[in-house]
Amino acid sequence: MNVSEAKQARVSVAQLATLTGVTETWIRRLIKEGWIPAPEDHLVPVVAGVQGYLRYLKDPSRRAQGSAEENRLLNAKAELLESRNRDREDRLIDIEEHRECGEFVLTALDEAFKGVPDRFTADPVVRERIRMEIAAVLARSRARFERLTAELMARGKARRH
């Protein structure tokens, strides 16, 4: 095939897509945007089609526009991630502060319940039973708090300073 014949050769949109390594949809978009001549009788001049595709790829304004759009998208994603990280930082507390808060609450409960048995009954057996029950509840609460703290540390949800 000589140059003259090559310039005359026509291919379908599917064949041009195969030649250029893109999809038919992409070729149709390039036709719609004027990069590639519109098909006549469902056929595109092969040389003009390939040249149009190459012009599209080399067009500096297209690359700059895509680059600016990509930069805007990347900047927006970065801002979103930074915002999420700030929100997480605001919600996180140091593990020692977490432990101190838990210990404070458990100690306050322990002190608050100390006088309860004496206020409710004069019977020493019942009083002791109430004390034992309160102690058991506080021990279970303390154990649960410690277990949850260990799980929290294992998952890395609490910051260590």
C-alpha positions in Angstrom: 0.0 0.0 0.0 1.5 3.3 -1.0 1.0 6.7 0.8 -1.8 7.7 -1.5 -3.7 4.4 -0.9 -3.1 4.7 2.8 -4.6 8.2 2.9 -7.7 6.8 1.1 -8.1 3.8 3.4 -11.1 3.8 5.7 -11.8 1.8 8.8 -14.7 1.4 11.2 -14.7 3.1 14.6 -14.1 -0.2 16.2 -11.0 -0.8 14.0 -9.7 2.7 14.7 -10.1 2.0 18.4 -8.1 -1.2 18.0 -5.4 0.6 16.0 -5.1 3.4 18.7 -5.5 1.1 21.7 -8.5 2.9 23.1 -12.2 2.1 23.3 -14.9 2.8 20.7 -16.5 5.2 23.2 -13.3 7.2 23.4 -13.0 7.4 19.6 -16.6 8.6 19.4 -15.8 11.2 22.0 -12.8 12.4 20.0 -15.0 12.5 16.9 -17.6 14.6 18.7 -14.9 17.0 20.0 -13.6 17.4 16.4 -10.2 15.7 16.9 -11.1 12.9 14.4 -13.1 13.5 11.2 -16.7 12.3 11.4 -17.3 8.9 9.8 -18.9 8.7 6.3 -20.9 5.6 5.7 -19.7 4.4 9.2 -16.1 4.6 8.1 -13.3 6.9 9.2 -10.2 7.8 7.1 -7.5 5.7 8.9 -4.7 8.3 8.4 -6.8 11.2 9.5 -8.2 9.2 12.4 -4.7 8.3 13.7 -3.4 11.8 13.2 -6.4 13.3 15.0 -5.8 10.9 17.9 -2.1 11.9 18.0 -3.0 15.7 17.9 -5.3 15.1 20.8 -2.6 13.4 22.8 0.0 16.1 22.0 -2.3 19.1 22.6 -0.7 21.2 25.4 -3.9 23.0 26.4 -5.6 19.6 27.0 -2.8 18.5 29.2 -2.7 21.7 31.2 -6.4 21.6 31.7 -6.3 18.0 32.8 -3.4 18.8 35.1 -5.2 21.7 36.7 -8.3 19.6 37.2 -6.2 16.8 38.6 -4.5 19.3 41.0 -7.9 20.7 42.1 -9.1 17.1 42.8 -5.9 16.2 44.6 -6.0 19.4 46.7 -9.7 18.7 47.6 -8.9 15.2 48.6 -5.9 16.4 50.7 -8.1 19.0 52.4 -10.7 16.4 53.2 -8.1 14.0 54.7 -6.6 16.8 56.7 -10.0 17.8 58.0 -10.8 14.2 58.9 -7.5 13.8 60.7 -8.1 17.0 62.7 -11.5 15.7 63.7 -10.0 12.4 64.8 -7.2 14.2 66.7 -9.9 16.2 68.5 -11.7 13.1 69.5 -8.7 11.1 70.6 -7.2 11.3 74.1 -3.9 10.0 75.4 -4.1 6.5 76.8 -2.9 7.6 80.2 -5.6 10.3 80.3 -8.1 7.6 79.4 -6.9 5.4 82.2 -6.9 8.3 84.7 -10.6 9.1 83.8 -11.7 5.5 84.2 -9.8 5.2 87.5 -11.4 8.4 88.7 -14.9 7.2 87.9 -14.4 3.8 89.4 -12.9 5.2 92.6 -15.7 7.8 92.9 -18.2 5.0 92.6 -16.4 2.9 95.2 -16.4 5.8 97.6 -20.1 6.6 96.9 -21.2 3.0 97.6 -19.2 2.6 100.9 -22.0 3.9 103.1 -24.9 2.3 101.3 -25.1 -1.0 103.3 -25.0 0.9 106.6 -27.8 3.3 105.5 -30.1 0.5 104.4 -30.0 -2.1 107.2 -28.8 -2.7 110.7 -28.4 -6.4 110.1 -24.7 -7.2 109.9 -25.2 -10.2 107.7 -27.3 -8.3 105.1 -24.8 -5.4 105.3 -21.9 -7.7 104.5 -23.9 -9.3 101.7 -24.6 -5.8 100.2 -20.9 -4.8 100.6 -19.8 -8.0 98.8 -22.3 -7.5 96.0 -21.2 -3.9 95.5 -17.5 -5.0 95.5 -18.3 -7.7 92.9 -20.0 -5.2 90.6 -17.1 -2.7 91.0 -14.6 -5.5 90.3 -16.5 -6.6 87.2 -16.6 -2.9 86.1 -12.9 -2.5 86.7 -12.1 -5.7 84.8 -14.3 -4.7 81.9 -12.7 -1.2 81.8 -9.2 -2.8 81.7 -10.2 -5.2 79.0 -11.7 -2.5 76.8 -8.6 -0.3 77.4 -6.4 -3.2 76.2 -8.5 -3.7 73.1 -8.4 0.0 72.4 -4.6 0.0 72.6 -4.4 -3.1 70.4 -6.5 -1.4 67.7 -4.4 1.7 68.0 -7.5 3.9 68.7 -5.9 5.7 71.6 -2.8 7.8 71.1 0.3 7.1 73.2 2.5 10.1 74.0 
